[in-house]
Amino acid sequence: MNGARAPVDKTDWSPLAAKDVLIWPDRDPPGWDYAENAARACVQAGSRSVAILVPPADKPEKWDAADAVAEGFDVKAFIAQGERRIIKAPTSPLATFTLGQLLDDDSPLPEDLIGPRVLTPGGLLVFGGAPKVGKSDFLLSWLAHMAAGSDFLGLRPSRPLRVFYLQAEVQYHYLRERVKAIRLPASRLNHARDNFVATPHLKMVLDDEGVQRVIPAIEAAWPGTGADVIAIDPIRNLFDGGDAGGENDNAAMLFFLSQRIERLRDAVNPDAGIILVHHTRKLGKRQFEEDPFQALAGAGSLRGYYSTGMLLFRPDESCTTHQLIFELRNGPGLPSMHVDKVGGEWVEVQASERLVMQEYGERLDAERKRKCDVILELIFNEAAEGRVYMANQFAEAFEGKAGLGAQRTINDRISVLATKGYIKFFRNPEDYGLPPLARTRFGYLCVEGMTVPGPERIDEDTGEVIATALPVLPTHYKCPQTGAALPVEDPTVWIYHEEDNQ
């Protein structure tokens, strides 16, 4: 009533109860202010969902819906998929299943897009590796085989898959050269010719406008069916984290995954599998071997989001052999494999063919084990004397002692031991008469069987003073998947995360 400057309570909003409301404001401050006021009024009136469309940034001030119609703007697409600010999301009943329903459901599992469980319908696979390690070359061969319906290094497509390769690294002529070098079975080549669709080297960001450009390209490739697999290579060149930050920021990465990647998938085919190619941070070879998926930039949010992780890693820069490592959410773990490009074709090679610098590697392994043993023994012995440490305190106290090396090296060893369950933490020092904790993410270090001095007691018969020891039980442990500090369920039971200690 009475225009945008009138109080919103002058209008009866009740007809919009239980409705899905989308507000298109004028592109100026008064228009946006009124849209927000109207949105709040809709929420109060009980609208099912409320959102405000964000006018395109390249439009003039005061641009509105009438202007859009007059200039032939694609109004339908903007309303359907334009960037918007969600004020109230629609709610739906939460799906639940009883144990009986789960036990009685004998329906077949959805067929893998790429088996065994490497890419499931609606799954997200992150394929990482260091720059120039050969990710794009490997991925291109893999995708071409999936489009042909042909196995590739034991990775099996359920059928010839419709693959859309959205890439921003290789220029057209060199992409063409790489494709012609791929060796596909002659009987499968015709499938791949139509099923594999690639972009040239894109120079764009996968923001709202970028998503709107990609959707019709996929729909034009396979009208009415959409893609089975959408591969984006690499994240870095197409990344849009909104206002949250860059690709190393977890909030920005979650924005990119939920607001860009998922919107693209939902518009094209909700069951499509997504493959994201991502660079790894620079980690030492030792760190990479111990927990390789921590090398992914933005790893915290990525590992919590993806259904499959794959890494291509070159263990020794002096040879061409690569190691392919898997992390699966939807299936049993897959063993890593060693692959190489031989005669223009990626093939699996035997471990014996890659063992270079073996003696040197064994010496490094032995030294790492020695340092771990020394750290555990020091924590145990120091506690028995009443001295307990947080991780940084311990690293500072024993830097250059007992052959442990520098503070950073000690901290790295402690982190690995905590990930594997050999070190846990306790946050209740007052129960043992110990100094209170300073600000810390985890707490005091704790190892199995550790004790601290308890209250002295007098022997009633002899009058001698007898020292006692209090067993120290952990309260928290480091989650090997996320690195978070989680409460210990049973402090008397120690679980080690190594195969030979299960």
C-alpha positions in Angstrom: 0.0 0.0 0.0 1.2 3.5 -0.9 4.5 2.5 -2.4 7.9 1.4 -1.2 8.3 4.1 1.4 5.1 3.2 3.2 5.3 1.1 6.4 4.9 -2.6 5.5 2.3 -3.1 8.3 -0.1 -0.9 6.2 -0.4 -3.9 3.8 -2.2 -7.2 4.5 0.3 -10.0 3.8 -1.8 -12.9 4.9 -2.7 -14.1 1.4 0.9 -15.1 1.0 0.8 -17.5 4.0 1.9 -21.0 3.0 3.2 -19.6 -0.4 6.7 -19.7 -1.9 7.6 -16.0 -2.4 10.3 -14.6 -4.7 10.8 -10.8 -4.5 12.3 -8.9 -7.5 13.5 -5.5 -6.2 14.4 -2.4 -8.1 18.2 -2.0 -8.5 18.6 0.8 -6.0 18.9 1.2 -2.2 15.2 2.0 -1.6 14.2 -0.9 -3.7 16.4 -3.3 -1.8 15.4 -1.9 1.6 11.8 -2.4 0.8 12.4 -5.9 -0.5 14.0 -6.8 2.8 11.0 -5.3 4.8 8.6 -7.1 2.6 10.5 -10.4 3.0 10.3 -10.0 6.8 6.6 -9.3 6.5 6.1 -12.5 4.4 8.0 -14.6 7.0 5.7 -13.2 9.8 2.7 -13.9 7.6 3.7 -17.6 7.4 5.0 -17.8 3.8 6.5 -21.2 3.1 9.7 -19.8 1.7 11.0 -16.3 1.0 13.9 -15.1 -1.2 15.0 -11.9 -2.8 16.4 -11.9 -6.3 19.8 -10.0 -6.7 19.6 -7.7 -9.7 22.5 -8.3 -12.2 25.5 -6.1 -11.4 25.8 -4.8 -15.0 22.3 -3.3 -15.0 21.8 0.5 -14.4 20.4 2.0 -11.2 16.6 1.7 -10.8 16.5 -1.2 -13.3 13.5 -3.3 -12.5 11.3 -6.1 -13.9 9.5 -3.8 -16.3 12.8 -2.7 -17.7 13.8 -6.3 -18.1 10.7 -7.1 -20.1 11.1 -4.0 -22.3 14.7 -4.9 -23.2 14.0 -8.6 -24.0 15.9 -9.8 -20.9 15.6 -13.6 -20.2 13.1 -13.1 -17.4 12.2 -16.8 -17.1 15.8 -17.9 -16.6 16.5 -15.1 -14.1 13.5 -16.1 -12.0 14.3 -19.8 -12.2 18.1 -19.6 -11.5 19.2 -16.1 -10.8 21.3 -15.3 -7.7 19.2 -14.8 -4.7 19.3 -14.1 -0.9 17.4 -16.7 1.0 15.4 -15.2 3.8 13.4 -18.3 4.7 14.2 -21.7 3.3 11.3 -24.2 2.6 10.9 -26.8 5.2 9.9 -30.4 4.6 9.4 -33.3 7.0 12.7 -34.9 8.0 13.0 -38.4 6.5 13.6 -41.1 9.1 14.0 -44.9 8.9 13.5 -47.5 11.7 16.0 -50.2 12.1 13.3 -52.7 10.9 12.8 -50.7 7.7 16.5 -50.7 7.0 16.8 -54.5 7.7 13.7 -55.3 5.6 14.7 -53.2 2.6 16.1 -55.7 0.1 15.9 -53.4 -3.0 19.1 -53.3 -5.1 21.7 -50.6 -4.5 22.0 -47.9 -7.1 24.4 -48.9 -9.8 27.8 -47.2 -9.6 28.5 -44.6 -12.2 32.2 -45.7 -11.9 32.9 -48.8 -9.9 33.9 -50.1 -7.6 32.1 -47.3 -5.6 34.5 -44.7 -7.0 31.7 -42.4 -8.3 28.2 -43.1 -7.2 25.0 -41.4 -8.4 24.9 -37.9 -7.0 28.5 -38.3 -5.7 31.3 -35.9 -5.6 34.9 -37.0 -6.3 37.9 -34.7 -5.7 40.9 -35.6 -7.8 44.0 -33.9 -6.5 47.7 -33.7 -7.2 50.6 -31.3 -7.3 50.9 -28.8 -10.2 52.4 -30.4 -13.3 52.1 -34.0 -11.9 50.0 -35.0 -14.9 46.4 -34.7 -13.5 44.8 -33.3 -16.6 46.5 -35.9 -18.9 45.4 -38.7 -16.6 41.9 -37.3 -16.2 41.4 -36.9 -19.9 42.3 -40.5 -20.6 40.1 -41.7 -17.8 37.1 -39.6 -18.9 37.5 -40.8 -22.5 37.4 -44.4 -21.4 34.3 -43.8 -19.2 32.6 -42.1 -22.2 33.5 -45.2 -24.3 32.2 -47.6 -21.6 35.7 -49.1 -21.3 37.6 -50.0 -18.1 40.5 -47.8 -17.1 43.0 -49.1 -14.6 40.3 -51.2 -12.9 37.8 -48.3 -12.8 34.7 -49.6 -14.5 31.9 -47.5 -16.0 28.4 -48.9 -15.6 27.8 -48.1 -19.3 29.1 -45.6 -21.8 28.7 -42.4 -19.7 27.8 -39.0 -21.0 30.8 -36.9 -19.8 31.0 -33.1 -19.8 34.6 -31.9 -19.3 34.6 -28.2 -18.1 38.3 -27.3 -18.3 40.3 -24.1 -17.9 43.9 -25.2 -18.5 44.5 -26.6 -22.0 44.0 -24.6 -25.1 42.0 -26.1 -27.9 44.8 -27.2 -30.2 46.7 -28.9 -27.4 43.5 -30.5 -26.1 42.9 -31.9 -29.6 46.5 -33.2 -29.6 46.0 -35.0 -26.3 42.7 -36.5 -27.3 44.1 -38.0 -30.5 46.9 -39.7 -28.5 44.4 -41.6 -26.3 44.1 -45.3 -27.1 40.5 -46.5 -27.0 39.3 -49.9 -28.1 38.1 -49.6 -31.7 34.8 -51.2 -30.8 34.1 -48.5 -28.2 35.3 -45.5 -30.1 31.9 -44.5 -31.6 30.4 -44.3 -28.1 33.1 -42.0 -27.0 32.8 -39.7 -30.0 29.3 -38.5 -28.9 29.5 -39.1 -25.2 32.5 -37.0 -24.4 32.0 -33.2 -24.7 34.8 -30.8 -23.7 35.1 -27.0 -23.5 38.1 -25.1 -24.8 40.3 -23.3 -22.4 37.8 -21.2 -20.4 38.6 -17.8 -19.0 35.6 -17.4 -16.7 34.6 -17.8 -13.1 31.9 -20.3 -12.1 29.9 -17.6 -10.4 26.1 -17.2 -10.9 26.6 -15.9 -14.4 29.1 -18.7 -15.1 26.7 -21.4 -13.9 24.0 -19.9 -16.2 26.4 -20.2 -19.2 27.4 -23.8 -18.5 23.8 -25.2 -18.0 22.6 -24.6 -21.6 25.9 -26.0 -23.0 25.3 -29.3 -21.2 21.6 -29.4 -22.1 22.5 -28.7 -25.8 25.0 -31.7 -25.7 22.3 -34.2 -24.5 18.8 -32.7 -24.8 16.4 -34.2 -22.3 18.9 -36.5 -20.6 21.8 -34.3 -19.2 25.3 -35.5 -18.3 26.2 -38.5 -16.2 29.5 -37.0 -15.2 30.5 -33.4 -15.0 34.3 -32.9 -14.6 35.7 -29.4 -13.6 39.4 -29.0 -14.2 40.8 -27.2 -12.1 38.8 -25.7 -9.2 41.4 -22.9 -8.8 40.8 -21.4 -12.3 37.0 -21.3 -11.9 36.6 -20.8 -8.2 34.0 -18.4 -6.8 33.7 -18.3 -3.0 31.2 -15.4 -2.9 32.3 -12.9 -0.3 33.8 -15.5 2.0 37.3 -15.6 0.6 39.6 -17.8 -1.6 39.9 -21.5 -2.1 41.9 -22.0 1.1 39.0 -20.7 3.2 36.6 -23.4 4.4 33.6 -21.1 4.3 34.4 -20.0 0.8 34.9 -23.6 -0.3 31.5 -24.6 1.2 29.9 -21.7 -0.6 31.4 -22.8 -3.9 30.4 -26.5 -3.4 26.8 -25.8 -2.2 25.9 -22.6 -4.2 27.8 -23.3 -7.5 28.5 -27.0 -7.9 25.3 -28.3 -6.4 23.2 -25.7 -8.3 24.8 -26.8 -11.6 24.2 -30.5 -10.8 20.6 -29.9 -9.8 19.8 -27.9 -12.9 21.4 -30.6 -15.2 20.9 -34.0 -13.6 20.5 -34.4 -9.8 22.0 -37.9 -10.1 25.1 -36.8 -12.1 28.5 -37.5 -10.6 30.8 -34.5 -10.1 34.6 -34.7 -10.5 36.6 -31.7 -9.2 40.3 -31.4 -10.0 42.2 -29.6 -7.3 45.8 -28.8 -6.6 47.5 -30.0 -3.4 49.4 -27.8 -1.1 53.2 -28.2 -0.8 53.8 -30.9 1.8 56.9 -32.9 2.5 57.0 -36.4 1.0 56.9 -37.8 4.5 53.8 -35.8 5.5 52.1 -36.7 2.2 52.7 -40.4 2.8 51.3 -40.2 6.4 48.1 -38.3 5.6 47.9 -37.4 2.0 44.4 -36.0 1.8 45.3 -33.2 4.2 47.3 -31.8 1.3 44.1 -30.7 -0.5 43.7 -26.9 -0.3 40.6 -26.2 1.8 40.9 -29.8 3.0 38.6 -29.5 6.0 35.5 -28.7 4.1 36.4 -30.8 1.1 36.9 -33.9 3.1 33.7 -33.4 4.9 31.8 -32.9 1.6 33.1 -35.3 -1.0 32.1 -39.0 -1.3 35.5 -40.0 -2.9 39.0 -38.6 -2.8 41.7 -39.5 -5.3 45.3 -38.3 -5.4 47.9 -38.6 -8.1 51.4 -38.4 -6.5 54.9 -39.0 -7.8 56.9 -40.6 -4.9 60.2 -40.1 -6.6 60.9 -37.2 -8.9 63.7 -39.1 -10.6 61.3 -41.6 -12.2 57.9 -41.3 -14.0 56.0 -43.7 -11.8 52.9 -42.2 -10.0 51.0 -43.5 -7.0 47.2 -43.3 -7.2 45.6 -43.1 -3.7 41.9 -43.5 -2.9 39.6 -42.4 0.0 36.0 -43.7 -0.3 32.9 -42.7 1.8 30.4 -45.0 0.1 32.4 -48.2 0.0 35.3 -50.3 1.3 38.7 -48.8 0.9 40.6 -49.4 -2.3 44.3 -50.2 -2.3 46.6 -47.6 -3.8 48.1 -48.5 -7.1 51.2 -47.5 -9.0 50.7 -46.2 -12.6 52.8 -44.9 -15.4 52.3 -43.7 -18.9 53.9 -46.3 -21.2 53.8 -45.9 -25.0 51.2 -43.2 -24.6 48.9 -45.3 -22.4 48.3 -45.2 -18.6 49.0 -48.6 -17.2 49.4 -50.2 -13.7 52.9 -51.2 -12.9 54.2 -53.7 -10.2 55.6 -52.4 -7.0 59.0 -54.0 -7.8 59.3 -51.7 -10.9 59.1 -48.6 -8.8 61.4 -49.3 -5.8 64.0 -46.7 -6.3 66.0 -45.3 -3.4 64.6 -48.2 -1.3 67.5 -48.3 1.1 67.3 -44.6 1.8 63.5 -44.9 2.3 64.0 -47.7 4.8 66.5 -45.6 6.8 63.9 -42.7 6.9 61.2 -45.1 8.1 63.5 -46.4 10.8 64.4 -42.9 12.0 60.7 -41.9 12.1 59.9 -44.9 14.2 62.8 -44.2 16.5 61.6 -40.6 17.1 58.0 -41.8 17.7 59.2 -44.3 20.3 61.4 -41.7 22.0 58.5 -39.2 22.2 56.1 -41.7 23.7 58.7 -42.8 26.3 59.5 -39.2 27.2 55.8 -38.3 27.7 55.4 -41.4 29.9 58.5 -40.8 32.0 58.1 -37.1 32.4 54.5 -37.6 33.7 55.7 -40.1 36.3 57.9 -37.2 37.6 54.9 -34.8 37.7 55.7 -33.0 34.4 53.0 -32.9 31.7 53.0 -31.0 28.5 50.9 -29.6 25.7 52.2 -30.4 22.3 53.9 -27.0 21.7 55.4 -27.0 25.2 56.8 -30.5 24.6 58.3 -29.6 21.3 60.0 -26.5 22.8 61.2 -28.4 25.8 62.9 -31.2 23.9 64.0 -29.4 20.8 67.5 -30.8 19.9 67.4 -33.4 22.7 67.3 -37.2 22.4 67.9 -36.9 18.6 64.4 -35.5 18.1 65.5 -32.6 15.9 63.8 -29.2 15.6 60.6 -28.0 17.2 58.6 -28.3 14.0 59.8 -31.9 13.5 58.7 -32.8 17.0 55.3 -31.2 16.5 54.9 -33.2 13.2 55.7 -36.4 15.0 53.2 -35.7 17.8 50.5 -34.8 15.2 51.0 -38.2 13.4 51.1 -40.1 16.7 47.8 -38.4 17.8 46.2 -39.2 14.4 47.2 -42.9 14.8 45.9 -43.0 18.4 49.2 -43.4 20.2 48.8 -40.0 21.8 45.5 -38.8 23.3 44.7 -35.8 25.5 43.3 -34.9 28.9 41.6 -31.7 29.9 41.0 -32.3 33.6 44.4 -31.6 35.2 42.7 -30.5 38.5 41.8 -34.1 39.1 45.5 -34.9 39.3 46.7 -31.8 41.1 48.3 -30.4 38.0 48.5 -26.9 36.7 45.3 -25.6 34.9 45.3 -25.7 31.1 46.1 -22.6 29.2 44.2 -21.9 26.0 44.7 -25.1 23.9 42.9 -26.9 21.1 43.5 -30.4 22.5 44.9 -30.5 26.1 47.7 -32.2 27.9 49.4 -35.1 26.1 48.5 -38.5 27.3 49.9 -42.0 26.5 48.6 -45.5 27.4 49.5 -46.5 31.0 50.7 -43.0 31.9 50.7 -42.0 35.6 51.4 -38.9 37.7 52.5 -38.7 41.3 49.5 -39.1 43.7 49.2 -38.1 47.4 51.7 -39.6 49.7 50.4 -42.0 52.4 51.9 -43.4 55.6 52.3 -47.1 56.2 50.4 -47.8 59.4 52.8 -50.5 60.4 56.2 -49.0 59.7 55.4 -45.3 59.5 57.2 -45.0 56.2 56.1 -42.5 53.7 54.9 -44.3 50.5 54.6 -42.5 47.2 51.5 -43.3 45.1 50.8 -43.0 41.4 47.5 -41.9 39.8 46.7 -43.4 36.4 45.9 -40.7 33.9 43.0 -41.4 31.6 42.3 -39.5 28.4 39.3 -37.3 27.9 39.8 -36.4 24.2 41.4 -37.8 21.0 42.2 -36.5 17.6 39.8 -37.7 14.9 41.9 -39.4 12.2 39.4 -38.2 9.5 38.9 -34.6 10.4 41.6 -33.7 12.9 39.0 -32.4 15.3 39.3 -33.0 19.1 36.5 -35.4 20.1 35.5 -36.8 23.5 36.7 -40.3 24.4 33.9 -42.7 24.8 35.7 -45.2 27.0 39.0 -43.9 28.4 40.2 -47.3 29.5 40.2 -48.6 25.9 43.0 -47.5 23.5 42.3 -47.8 19.8 45.2 -47.5 17.4 44.5 -46.5 13.8 47.1 -48.7 12.1 46.3 -52.0 10.3 48.7 -54.1 12.4 47.1 -52.8 15.6 43.4 -53.2 14.9 
